[in-house]
């Protein structure tokens, strides 16, 4: 039984194993890109929640400050 060697149909063509490996690398790269975008989105969401919380804190402090007697203000 002869072992058939893969011969490129055109110059520079890659063997099937190399094509499969390249497809795996591409898929892993794309998954990594999506994961990074997801992480940036999560950080953005946390930042937004933090900003809202900060504004609420400021609002509460202002309300307390306004309710205090004018003499107690600095």
mmCIF file of the N, C-alpha and C atoms, coordinates in Angstrom:
data_MODEL
# 
_entry.id   MODEL 
# 
loop_
_atom_site.group_PDB 
_atom_site.id 
_atom_site.type_symbol 
_atom_site.label_atom_id 
_atom_site.label_alt_id 
_atom_site.label_comp_id 
_atom_site.label_asym_id 
_atom_site.label_entity_id 
_atom_site.label_seq_id 
_atom_site.pdbx_PDB_ins_code 
_atom_site.Cartn_x 
_atom_site.Cartn_y 
_atom_site.Cartn_z 
_atom_site.occupancy 
_atom_site.B_iso_or_equiv 
_atom_site.pdbx_formal_charge 
_atom_site.auth_seq_id 
_atom_site.auth_comp_id 
_atom_site.auth_asym_id 
_atom_site.auth_atom_id 
_atom_site.pdbx_PDB_model_num 
ATOM 1   N N  . UNK A 1 1  ? 0.841   -1.190 0.000  1.00 0.00 ? 1  UNK A N  1 
ATOM 2   C CA . UNK A 1 1  ? 0.000   0.000  0.000  1.00 0.00 ? 1  UNK A CA 1 
ATOM 3   C C  . UNK A 1 1  ? 0.882   1.248  0.000  1.00 0.00 ? 1  UNK A C  1 
ATOM 4   N N  . UNK A 1 2  ? 0.644   2.104  -0.946 1.00 0.00 ? 2  UNK A N  1 
ATOM 5   C CA . UNK A 1 2  ? 1.425   3.335  -1.038 1.00 0.00 ? 2  UNK A CA 1 
ATOM 6   C C  . UNK A 1 2  ? 0.776   4.445  -0.216 1.00 0.00 ? 2  UNK A C  1 
ATOM 7   N N  . UNK A 1 3  ? 1.594   5.218  0.477  1.00 0.00 ? 3  UNK A N  1 
ATOM 8   C CA . UNK A 1 3  ? 1.106   6.378  1.209  1.00 0.00 ? 3  UNK A CA 1 
ATOM 9   C C  . UNK A 1 3  ? 1.012   7.542  0.235  1.00 0.00 ? 3  UNK A C  1 
ATOM 10  N N  . UNK A 1 4  ? -0.156  8.101  0.123  1.00 0.00 ? 4  UNK A N  1 
ATOM 11  C CA . UNK A 1 4  ? -0.332  9.232  -0.797 1.00 0.00 ? 4  UNK A CA 1 
ATOM 12  C C  . UNK A 1 4  ? 0.152   10.501 -0.123 1.00 0.00 ? 4  UNK A C  1 
ATOM 13  N N  . UNK A 1 5  ? 1.028   11.170 -0.779 1.00 0.00 ? 5  UNK A N  1 
ATOM 14  C CA . UNK A 1 5  ? 1.529   12.423 -0.258 1.00 0.00 ? 5  UNK A CA 1 
ATOM 15  C C  . UNK A 1 5  ? 0.662   13.556 -0.791 1.00 0.00 ? 5  UNK A C  1 
ATOM 16  N N  . UNK A 1 6  ? 0.387   14.526 0.090  1.00 0.00 ? 6  UNK A N  1 
ATOM 17  C CA . UNK A 1 6  ? -0.438  15.658 -0.344 1.00 0.00 ? 6  UNK A CA 1 
ATOM 18  C C  . UNK A 1 6  ? 0.382   16.564 -1.231 1.00 0.00 ? 6  UNK A C  1 
ATOM 19  N N  . UNK A 1 7  ? -0.182  16.880 -2.367 1.00 0.00 ? 7  UNK A N  1 
ATOM 20  C CA . UNK A 1 7  ? 0.480   17.787 -3.295 1.00 0.00 ? 7  UNK A CA 1 
ATOM 21  C C  . UNK A 1 7  ? -0.433  18.997 -3.504 1.00 0.00 ? 7  UNK A C  1 
ATOM 22  N N  . UNK A 1 8  ? 0.126   20.191 -3.412 1.00 0.00 ? 8  UNK A N  1 
ATOM 23  C CA . UNK A 1 8  ? -0.720  21.382 -3.588 1.00 0.00 ? 8  UNK A CA 1 
ATOM 24  C C  . UNK A 1 8  ? -1.264  21.469 -5.010 1.00 0.00 ? 8  UNK A C  1 
ATOM 25  N N  . UNK A 1 9  ? -2.541  21.829 -5.110 1.00 0.00 ? 9  UNK A N  1 
ATOM 26  C CA . UNK A 1 9  ? -3.146  22.021 -6.423 1.00 0.00 ? 9  UNK A CA 1 
ATOM 27  C C  . UNK A 1 9  ? -2.582  23.269 -7.096 1.00 0.00 ? 9  UNK A C  1 
ATOM 28  N N  . UNK A 1 10 ? -2.202  24.224 -6.281 1.00 0.00 ? 10 UNK A N  1 
ATOM 29  C CA . UNK A 1 10 ? -1.599  25.440 -6.812 1.00 0.00 ? 10 UNK A CA 1 
ATOM 30  C C  . UNK A 1 10 ? -0.414  25.802 -5.912 1.00 0.00 ? 10 UNK A C  1 
ATOM 31  N N  . UNK A 1 11 ? 0.549   26.494 -6.430 1.00 0.00 ? 11 UNK A N  1 
ATOM 32  C CA . UNK A 1 11 ? 1.728   26.847 -5.620 1.00 0.00 ? 11 UNK A CA 1 
ATOM 33  C C  . UNK A 1 11 ? 1.331   27.679 -4.400 1.00 0.00 ? 11 UNK A C  1 
ATOM 34  N N  . UNK A 1 12 ? 1.905   27.363 -3.268 1.00 0.00 ? 12 UNK A N  1 
ATOM 35  C CA . UNK A 1 12 ? 1.648   28.115 -2.046 1.00 0.00 ? 12 UNK A CA 1 
ATOM 36  C C  . UNK A 1 12 ? 0.442   27.643 -1.260 1.00 0.00 ? 12 UNK A C  1 
ATOM 37  N N  . UNK A 1 13 ? -0.304  26.664 -1.775 1.00 0.00 ? 13 UNK A N  1 
ATOM 38  C CA . UNK A 1 13 ? -1.462  26.153 -1.036 1.00 0.00 ? 13 UNK A CA 1 
ATOM 39  C C  . UNK A 1 13 ? -0.970  25.398 0.198  1.00 0.00 ? 13 UNK A C  1 
ATOM 40  N N  . UNK A 1 14 ? -1.749  25.484 1.253  1.00 0.00 ? 14 UNK A N  1 
ATOM 41  C CA . UNK A 1 14 ? -1.344  24.816 2.490  1.00 0.00 ? 14 UNK A CA 1 
ATOM 42  C C  . UNK A 1 14 ? -2.017  23.452 2.596  1.00 0.00 ? 14 UNK A C  1 
ATOM 43  N N  . UNK A 1 15 ? -1.364  22.513 3.251  1.00 0.00 ? 15 UNK A N  1 
ATOM 44  C CA . UNK A 1 15 ? -2.001  21.203 3.442  1.00 0.00 ? 15 UNK A CA 1 
ATOM 45  C C  . UNK A 1 15 ? -3.216  21.324 4.359  1.00 0.00 ? 15 UNK A C  1 
ATOM 46  N N  . UNK A 1 16 ? -4.123  20.344 4.302  1.00 0.00 ? 16 UNK A N  1 
ATOM 47  C CA . UNK A 1 16 ? -5.357  20.414 5.111  1.00 0.00 ? 16 UNK A CA 1 
ATOM 48  C C  . UNK A 1 16 ? -5.101  20.603 6.603  1.00 0.00 ? 16 UNK A C  1 
ATOM 49  N N  . UNK A 1 17 ? -4.058  19.974 7.126  1.00 0.00 ? 17 UNK A N  1 
ATOM 50  C CA . UNK A 1 17 ? -3.760  20.115 8.566  1.00 0.00 ? 17 UNK A CA 1 
ATOM 51  C C  . UNK A 1 17 ? -3.409  21.568 8.880  1.00 0.00 ? 17 UNK A C  1 
ATOM 52  N N  . UNK A 1 18 ? -2.634  22.190 8.010  1.00 0.00 ? 18 UNK A N  1 
ATOM 53  C CA . UNK A 1 18 ? -2.269  23.593 8.231  1.00 0.00 ? 18 UNK A CA 1 
ATOM 54  C C  . UNK A 1 18 ? -3.501  24.487 8.121  1.00 0.00 ? 18 UNK A C  1 
ATOM 55  N N  . UNK A 1 19 ? -4.402  24.169 7.201  1.00 0.00 ? 19 UNK A N  1 
ATOM 56  C CA . UNK A 1 19 ? -5.635  24.949 7.066  1.00 0.00 ? 19 UNK A CA 1 
ATOM 57  C C  . UNK A 1 19 ? -6.489  24.819 8.321  1.00 0.00 ? 19 UNK A C  1 
ATOM 58  N N  . UNK A 1 20 ? -6.582  23.603 8.849  1.00 0.00 ? 20 UNK A N  1 
ATOM 59  C CA . UNK A 1 20 ? -7.364  23.379 10.072 1.00 0.00 ? 20 UNK A CA 1 
ATOM 60  C C  . UNK A 1 20 ? -6.736  24.116 11.250 1.00 0.00 ? 20 UNK A C  1 
ATOM 61  N N  . UNK A 1 21 ? -5.407  24.058 11.334 1.00 0.00 ? 21 UNK A N  1 
ATOM 62  C CA . UNK A 1 21 ? -4.715  24.760 12.425 1.00 0.00 ? 21 UNK A CA 1 
ATOM 63  C C  . UNK A 1 21 ? -4.956  26.265 12.329 1.00 0.00 ? 21 UNK A C  1 
ATOM 64  N N  . UNK A 1 22 ? -4.907  26.785 11.112 1.00 0.00 ? 22 UNK A N  1 
ATOM 65  C CA . UNK A 1 22 ? -5.147  28.223 10.928 1.00 0.00 ? 22 UNK A CA 1 
ATOM 66  C C  . UNK A 1 22 ? -6.579  28.581 11.312 1.00 0.00 ? 22 UNK A C  1 
ATOM 67  N N  . UNK A 1 23 ? -7.519  27.700 10.992 1.00 0.00 ? 23 UNK A N  1 
ATOM 68  C CA . UNK A 1 23 ? -8.917  27.959 11.363 1.00 0.00 ? 23 UNK A CA 1 
ATOM 69  C C  . UNK A 1 23 ? -9.083  27.963 12.878 1.00 0.00 ? 23 UNK A C  1 
ATOM 70  N N  . UNK A 1 24 ? -8.393  27.054 13.562 1.00 0.00 ? 24 UNK A N  1 
ATOM 71  C CA . UNK A 1 24 ? -8.461  27.016 15.031 1.00 0.00 ? 24 UNK A CA 1 
ATOM 72  C C  . UNK A 1 24 ? -7.871  28.294 15.611 1.00 0.00 ? 24 UNK A C  1 
ATOM 73  N N  . UNK A 1 25 ? -6.731  28.704 15.084 1.00 0.00 ? 25 UNK A N  1 
ATOM 74  C CA . UNK A 1 25 ? -6.095  29.937 15.581 1.00 0.00 ? 25 UNK A CA 1 
ATOM 75  C C  . UNK A 1 25 ? -7.010  31.132 15.357 1.00 0.00 ? 25 UNK A C  1 
ATOM 76  N N  . UNK A 1 26 ? -7.631  31.203 14.167 1.00 0.00 ? 26 UNK A N  1 
ATOM 77  C CA . UNK A 1 26 ? -8.561  32.299 13.877 1.00 0.00 ? 26 UNK A CA 1 
ATOM 78  C C  . UNK A 1 26 ? -9.733  32.306 14.851 1.00 0.00 ? 26 UNK A C  1 
ATOM 79  N N  . UNK A 1 27 ? -10.280 31.119 15.117 1.00 0.00 ? 27 UNK A N  1 
ATOM 80  C CA . UNK A 1 27 ? -11.432 31.024 16.027 1.00 0.00 ? 27 UNK A CA 1 
ATOM 81  C C  . UNK A 1 27 ? -11.040 31.444 17.432 1.00 0.00 ? 27 UNK A C  1 
ATOM 82  N N  . UNK A 1 28 ? -9.894  30.964 17.888 1.00 0.00 ? 28 UNK A N  1 
ATOM 83  C CA . UNK A 1 28 ? -9.426  31.343 19.235 1.00 0.00 ? 28 UNK A CA 1 
ATOM 84  C C  . UNK A 1 28 ? -9.218  32.853 19.305 1.00 0.00 ? 28 UNK A C  1 
ATOM 85  N N  . UNK A 1 29 ? -8.648  33.426 18.253 1.00 0.00 ? 29 UNK A N  1 
ATOM 86  C CA . UNK A 1 29 ? -8.412  34.885 18.209 1.00 0.00 ? 29 UNK A CA 1 
ATOM 87  C C  . UNK A 1 29 ? -9.732  35.642 18.277 1.00 0.00 ? 29 UNK A C  1 
ATOM 88  N N  . UNK A 1 30 ? -10.723 35.179 17.522 1.00 0.00 ? 30 UNK A N  1 
ATOM 89  C CA . UNK A 1 30 ? -12.018 35.852 17.517 1.00 0.00 ? 30 UNK A CA 1 
ATOM 90  C C  . UNK A 1 30 ? -12.691 35.757 18.879 1.00 0.00 ? 30 UNK A C  1 
ATOM 91  N N  . UNK A 1 31 ? -12.611 34.581 19.502 1.00 0.00 ? 31 UNK A N  1 
ATOM 92  C CA . UNK A 1 31 ? -13.190 34.409 20.844 1.00 0.00 ? 31 UNK A CA 1 
ATOM 93  C C  . UNK A 1 31 ? -12.493 35.350 21.819 1.00 0.00 ? 31 UNK A C  1 
ATOM 94  N N  . UNK A 1 32 ? -11.188 35.460 21.694 1.00 0.00 ? 32 UNK A N  1 
ATOM 95  C CA . UNK A 1 32 ? -10.430 36.358 22.576 1.00 0.00 ? 32 UNK A CA 1 
ATOM 96  C C  . UNK A 1 32 ? -10.857 37.811 22.381 1.00 0.00 ? 32 UNK A C  1 
ATOM 97  N N  . UNK A 1 33 ? -11.053 38.207 21.118 1.00 0.00 ? 33 UNK A N  1 
ATOM 98  C CA . UNK A 1 33 ? -11.493 39.573 20.828 1.00 0.00 ? 33 UNK A CA 1 
ATOM 99  C C  . UNK A 1 33 ? -12.864 39.844 21.446 1.00 0.00 ? 33 UNK A C  1 
ATOM 100 N N  . UNK A 1 34 ? -13.783 38.904 21.282 1.00 0.00 ? 34 UNK A N  1 
ATOM 101 C CA . UNK A 1 34 ? -15.132 39.050 21.845 1.00 0.00 ? 34 UNK A CA 1 
ATOM 102 C C  . UNK A 1 34 ? -15.043 39.133 23.364 1.00 0.00 ? 34 UNK A C  1 
ATOM 103 N N  . UNK A 1 35 ? -14.201 38.306 23.962 1.00 0.00 ? 35 UNK A N  1 
ATOM 104 C CA . UNK A 1 35 ? -14.037 38.313 25.421 1.00 0.00 ? 35 UNK A CA 1 
ATOM 105 C C  . UNK A 1 35 ? -13.518 39.672 25.894 1.00 0.00 ? 35 UNK A C  1 
ATOM 106 N N  . UNK A 1 36 ? -12.571 40.237 25.166 1.00 0.00 ? 36 UNK A N  1 
ATOM 107 C CA . UNK A 1 36 ? -12.037 41.540 25.568 1.00 0.00 ? 36 UNK A CA 1 
ATOM 108 C C  . UNK A 1 36 ? -13.099 42.629 25.457 1.00 0.00 ? 36 UNK A C  1 
ATOM 109 N N  . UNK A 1 37 ? -13.890 42.593 24.405 1.00 0.00 ? 37 UNK A N  1 
ATOM 110 C CA . UNK A 1 37 ? -14.978 43.560 24.263 1.00 0.00 ? 37 UNK A CA 1 
ATOM 111 C C  . UNK A 1 37 ? -15.959 43.410 25.410 1.00 0.00 ? 37 UNK A C  1 
ATOM 112 N N  . UNK A 1 38 ? -16.277 42.156 25.759 1.00 0.00 ? 38 UNK A N  1 
ATOM 113 C CA . UNK A 1 38 ? -17.185 41.885 26.875 1.00 0.00 ? 38 UNK A CA 1 
ATOM 114 C C  . UNK A 1 38 ? -16.631 42.461 28.171 1.00 0.00 ? 38 UNK A C  1 
ATOM 115 N N  . UNK A 1 39 ? -15.332 42.284 28.401 1.00 0.00 ? 39 UNK A N  1 
ATOM 116 C CA . UNK A 1 39 ? -14.722 42.804 29.624 1.00 0.00 ? 39 UNK A CA 1 
ATOM 117 C C  . UNK A 1 39 ? -14.779 44.331 29.657 1.00 0.00 ? 39 UNK A C  1 
ATOM 118 N N  . UNK A 1 40 ? -14.512 44.971 28.554 1.00 0.00 ? 40 UNK A N  1 
ATOM 119 C CA . UNK A 1 40 ? -14.594 46.438 28.488 1.00 0.00 ? 40 UNK A CA 1 
ATOM 120 C C  . UNK A 1 40 ? -16.023 46.886 28.788 1.00 0.00 ? 40 UNK A C  1 
ATOM 121 N N  . UNK A 1 41 ? -17.005 46.163 28.226 1.00 0.00 ? 41 UNK A N  1 
ATOM 122 C CA . UNK A 1 41 ? -18.414 46.473 28.474 1.00 0.00 ? 41 UNK A CA 1 
ATOM 123 C C  . UNK A 1 41 ? -18.736 46.354 29.955 1.00 0.00 ? 41 UNK A C  1 
ATOM 124 N N  . UNK A 1 42 ? -18.215 45.310 30.605 1.00 0.00 ? 42 UNK A N  1 
ATOM 125 C CA . UNK A 1 42 ? -18.475 45.111 32.039 1.00 0.00 ? 42 UNK A CA 1 
ATOM 126 C C  . UNK A 1 42 ? -17.872 46.250 32.863 1.00 0.00 ? 42 UNK A C  1 
ATOM 127 N N  . UNK A 1 43 ? -16.662 46.640 32.523 1.00 0.00 ? 43 UNK A N  1 
ATOM 128 C CA . UNK A 1 43 ? -16.011 47.749 33.234 1.00 0.00 ? 43 UNK A CA 1 
ATOM 129 C C  . UNK A 1 43 ? -16.825 49.033 33.049 1.00 0.00 ? 43 UNK A C  1 
ATOM 130 N N  . UNK A 1 44 ? -17.310 49.246 31.825 1.00 0.00 ? 44 UNK A N  1 
ATOM 131 C CA . UNK A 1 44 ? -18.142 50.426 31.543 1.00 0.00 ? 44 UNK A CA 1 
ATOM 132 C C  . UNK A 1 44 ? -19.403 50.407 32.397 1.00 0.00 ? 44 UNK A C  1 
ATOM 133 N N  . UNK A 1 45 ? -20.039 49.243 32.521 1.00 0.00 ? 45 UNK A N  1 
ATOM 134 C CA . UNK A 1 45 ? -21.254 49.134 33.320 1.00 0.00 ? 45 UNK A CA 1 
ATOM 135 C C  . UNK A 1 45 ? -20.972 49.438 34.795 1.00 0.00 ? 45 UNK A C  1 
ATOM 136 N N  . UNK A 1 46 ? -19.884 48.889 35.308 1.00 0.00 ? 46 UNK A N  1 
ATOM 137 C CA . UNK A 1 46 ? -19.516 49.152 36.702 1.00 0.00 ? 46 UNK A CA 1 
ATOM 138 C C  . UNK A 1 46 ? -19.254 50.647 36.900 1.00 0.00 ? 46 UNK A C  1 
ATOM 139 N N  . UNK A 1 47 ? -18.575 51.260 35.937 1.00 0.00 ? 47 UNK A N  1 
ATOM 140 C CA . UNK A 1 47 ? -18.302 52.700 36.004 1.00 0.00 ? 47 UNK A CA 1 
ATOM 141 C C  . UNK A 1 47 ? -19.597 53.498 36.048 1.00 0.00 ? 47 UNK A C  1 
ATOM 142 N N  . UNK A 1 48 ? -20.565 53.121 35.229 1.00 0.00 ? 48 UNK A N  1 
ATOM 143 C CA . UNK A 1 48 ? -21.848 53.819 35.205 1.00 0.00 ? 48 UNK A CA 1 
ATOM 144 C C  . UNK A 1 48 ? -22.564 53.691 36.554 1.00 0.00 ? 48 UNK A C  1 
ATOM 145 N N  . UNK A 1 49 ? -22.595 52.495 37.092 1.00 0.00 ? 49 UNK A N  1 
ATOM 146 C CA . UNK A 1 49 ? -23.240 52.280 38.403 1.00 0.00 ? 49 UNK A CA 1 
ATOM 147 C C  . UNK A 1 49 ? -22.541 53.114 39.464 1.00 0.00 ? 49 UNK A C  1 
ATOM 148 N N  . UNK A 1 50 ? -21.204 53.152 39.412 1.00 0.00 ? 50 UNK A N  1 
ATOM 149 C CA . UNK A 1 50 ? -20.425 53.946 40.376 1.00 0.00 ? 50 UNK A CA 1 
ATOM 150 C C  . UNK A 1 50 ? -20.782 55.431 40.270 1.00 0.00 ? 50 UNK A C  1 
ATOM 151 N N  . UNK A 1 51 ? -20.909 55.923 39.041 1.00 0.00 ? 51 UNK A N  1 
ATOM 152 C CA . UNK A 1 51 ? -21.256 57.326 38.834 1.00 0.00 ? 51 UNK A CA 1 
ATOM 153 C C  . UNK A 1 51 ? -22.632 57.649 39.418 1.00 0.00 ? 51 UNK A C  1 
ATOM 154 N N  . UNK A 1 52 ? -23.605 56.784 39.163 1.00 0.00 ? 52 UNK A N  1 
ATOM 155 C CA . UNK A 1 52 ? -24.956 56.996 39.694 1.00 0.00 ? 52 UNK A CA 1 
ATOM 156 C C  . UNK A 1 52 ? -24.919 56.994 41.214 1.00 0.00 ? 52 UNK A C  1 
ATOM 157 N N  . UNK A 1 53 ? -24.171 56.052 41.790 1.00 0.00 ? 53 UNK A N  1 
ATOM 158 C CA . UNK A 1 53 ? -24.065 55.969 43.253 1.00 0.00 ? 53 UNK A CA 1 
ATOM 159 C C  . UNK A 1 53 ? -23.439 57.245 43.814 1.00 0.00 ? 53 UNK A C  1 
ATOM 160 N N  . UNK A 1 54 ? -22.394 57.714 43.154 1.00 0.00 ? 54 UNK A N  1 
ATOM 161 C CA . UNK A 1 54 ? -21.737 58.952 43.602 1.00 0.00 ? 54 UNK A CA 1 
ATOM 162 C C  . UNK A 1 54 ? -22.710 60.125 43.591 1.00 0.00 ? 54 UNK A C  1 
ATOM 163 N N  . UNK A 1 55 ? -23.485 60.249 42.524 1.00 0.00 ? 55 UNK A N  1 
ATOM 164 C CA . UNK A 1 55 ? -24.436 61.357 42.421 1.00 0.00 ? 55 UNK A CA 1 
ATOM 165 C C  . UNK A 1 55 ? -25.500 61.262 43.512 1.00 0.00 ? 55 UNK A C  1 
ATOM 166 N N  . UNK A 1 56 ? -25.929 60.062 43.807 1.00 0.00 ? 56 UNK A N  1 
ATOM 167 C CA . UNK A 1 56 ? -26.917 59.899 44.889 1.00 0.00 ? 56 UNK A CA 1 
ATOM 168 C C  . UNK A 1 56 ? -26.329 60.299 46.229 1.00 0.00 ? 56 UNK A C  1 
ATOM 169 N N  . UNK A 1 57 ? -25.066 59.930 46.453 1.00 0.00 ? 57 UNK A N  1 
ATOM 170 C CA . UNK A 1 57 ? -24.409 60.311 47.703 1.00 0.00 ? 57 UNK A CA 1 
ATOM 171 C C  . UNK A 1 57 ? -24.331 61.836 47.807 1.00 0.00 ? 57 UNK A C  1 
ATOM 172 N N  . UNK A 1 58 ? -23.944 62.471 46.727 1.00 0.00 ? 58 UNK A N  1 
ATOM 173 C CA . UNK A 1 58 ? -23.825 63.945 46.721 1.00 0.00 ? 58 UNK A CA 1 
ATOM 174 C C  . UNK A 1 58 ? -25.190 64.567 47.003 1.00 0.00 ? 58 UNK A C  1 
ATOM 175 N N  . UNK A 1 59 ? -26.231 64.022 46.362 1.00 0.00 ? 59 UNK A N  1 
ATOM 176 C CA . UNK A 1 59 ? -27.582 64.551 46.551 1.00 0.00 ? 59 UNK A CA 1 
ATOM 177 C C  . UNK A 1 59 ? -28.012 64.419 48.022 1.00 0.00 ? 59 UNK A C  1 
ATOM 178 N N  . UNK A 1 60 ? -27.716 63.267 48.628 1.00 0.00 ? 60 UNK A N  1 
ATOM 179 C CA . UNK A 1 60 ? -28.097 63.059 50.033 1.00 0.00 ? 60 UNK A CA 1 
ATOM 180 C C  . UNK A 1 60 ? -27.361 64.028 50.946 1.00 0.00 ? 60 UNK A C  1 
ATOM 181 N N  . UNK A 1 61 ? -26.081 64.222 50.676 1.00 0.00 ? 61 UNK A N  1 
ATOM 182 C CA . UNK A 1 61 ? -25.295 65.146 51.510 1.00 0.00 ? 61 UNK A CA 1 
ATOM 183 C C  . UNK A 1 61 ? -25.850 66.568 51.386 1.00 0.00 ? 61 UNK A C  1 
ATOM 184 N N  . UNK A 1 62 ? -26.210 66.951 50.161 1.00 0.00 ? 62 UNK A N  1 
ATOM 185 C CA . UNK A 1 62 ? -26.780 68.290 49.964 1.00 0.00 ? 62 UNK A CA 1 
ATOM 186 C C  . UNK A 1 62 ? -28.102 68.448 50.693 1.00 0.00 ? 62 UNK A C  1 
ATOM 187 N N  . UNK A 1 63 ? -28.939 67.413 50.676 1.00 0.00 ? 63 UNK A N  1 
ATOM 188 C CA . UNK A 1 63 ? -30.228 67.484 51.365 1.00 0.00 ? 63 UNK A CA 1 
ATOM 189 C C  . UNK A 1 63 ? -30.019 67.645 52.862 1.00 0.00 ? 63 UNK A C  1 
ATOM 190 N N  . UNK A 1 64 ? -29.110 66.852 53.418 1.00 0.00 ? 64 UNK A N  1 
ATOM 191 C CA . UNK A 1 64 ? -28.827 66.959 54.853 1.00 0.00 ? 64 UNK A CA 1 
ATOM 192 C C  . UNK A 1 64 ? -28.280 68.349 55.170 1.00 0.00 ? 64 UNK A C  1 
ATOM 193 N N  . UNK A 1 65 ? -27.394 68.818 54.321 1.00 0.00 ? 65 UNK A N  1 
ATOM 194 C CA . UNK A 1 65 ? -26.782 70.118 54.542 1.00 0.00 ? 65 UNK A CA 1 
ATOM 195 C C  . UNK A 1 65 ? -27.842 71.228 54.503 1.00 0.00 ? 65 UNK A C  1 
ATOM 196 N N  . UNK A 1 66 ? -28.804 71.117 53.592 1.00 0.00 ? 66 UNK A N  1 
ATOM 197 C CA . UNK A 1 66 ? -29.862 72.125 53.497 1.00 0.00 ? 66 UNK A CA 1 
ATOM 198 C C  . UNK A 1 66 ? -30.837 72.050 54.679 1.00 0.00 ? 66 UNK A C  1 
ATOM 199 N N  . UNK A 1 67 ? -31.007 70.875 55.246 1.00 0.00 ? 67 UNK A N  1 
ATOM 200 C CA . UNK A 1 67 ? -31.940 70.746 56.367 1.00 0.00 ? 67 UNK A CA 1 
ATOM 201 C C  . UNK A 1 67 ? -31.347 71.270 57.662 1.00 0.00 ? 67 UNK A C  1 
ATOM 202 N N  . UNK A 1 68 ? -30.024 71.316 57.732 1.00 0.00 ? 68 UNK A N  1 
ATOM 203 C CA . UNK A 1 68 ? -29.393 71.795 58.960 1.00 0.00 ? 68 UNK A CA 1 
ATOM 204 C C  . UNK A 1 68 ? -29.641 73.298 59.112 1.00 0.00 ? 68 UNK A C  1 
ATOM 205 N N  . UNK A 1 69 ? -29.483 73.749 60.343 1.00 0.00 ? 69 UNK A N  1 
ATOM 206 C CA . UNK A 1 69 ? -29.675 75.179 60.616 1.00 0.00 ? 69 UNK A CA 1 
ATOM 207 C C  . UNK A 1 69 ? -28.611 75.991 59.874 1.00 0.00 ? 69 UNK A C  1 
ATOM 208 N N  . UNK A 1 70 ? -28.984 77.170 59.395 1.00 0.00 ? 70 UNK A N  1 
ATOM 209 C CA . UNK A 1 70 ? -28.005 78.009 58.676 1.00 0.00 ? 70 UNK A CA 1 
ATOM 210 C C  . UNK A 1 70 ? -26.759 78.325 59.505 1.00 0.00 ? 70 UNK A C  1 
ATOM 211 N N  . UNK A 1 71 ? -26.891 78.378 60.802 1.00 0.00 ? 71 UNK A N  1 
ATOM 212 C CA . UNK A 1 71 ? -25.743 78.707 61.660 1.00 0.00 ? 71 UNK A CA 1 
ATOM 213 C C  . UNK A 1 71 ? -24.721 77.568 61.662 1.00 0.00 ? 71 UNK A C  1 
ATOM 214 N N  . UNK A 1 72 ? -25.180 76.356 61.394 1.00 0.00 ? 72 UNK A N  1 
ATOM 215 C CA . UNK A 1 72 ? -24.266 75.216 61.425 1.00 0.00 ? 72 UNK A CA 1 
ATOM 216 C C  . UNK A 1 72 ? -23.446 75.104 60.144 1.00 0.00 ? 72 UNK A C  1 
ATOM 217 N N  . UNK A 1 73 ? -23.784 75.884 59.138 1.00 0.00 ? 73 UNK A N  1 
ATOM 218 C CA . UNK A 1 73 ? -23.049 75.793 57.873 1.00 0.00 ? 73 UNK A CA 1 
ATOM 219 C C  . UNK A 1 73 ? -21.690 76.481 57.995 1.00 0.00 ? 73 UNK A C  1 
ATOM 220 N N  . UNK A 1 74 ? -20.730 75.956 57.299 1.00 0.00 ? 74 UNK A N  1 
ATOM 221 C CA . UNK A 1 74 ? -19.388 76.586 57.376 1.00 0.00 ? 74 UNK A CA 1 
ATOM 222 C C  . UNK A 1 74 ? -19.360 77.925 56.649 1.00 0.00 ? 74 UNK A C  1 
# 
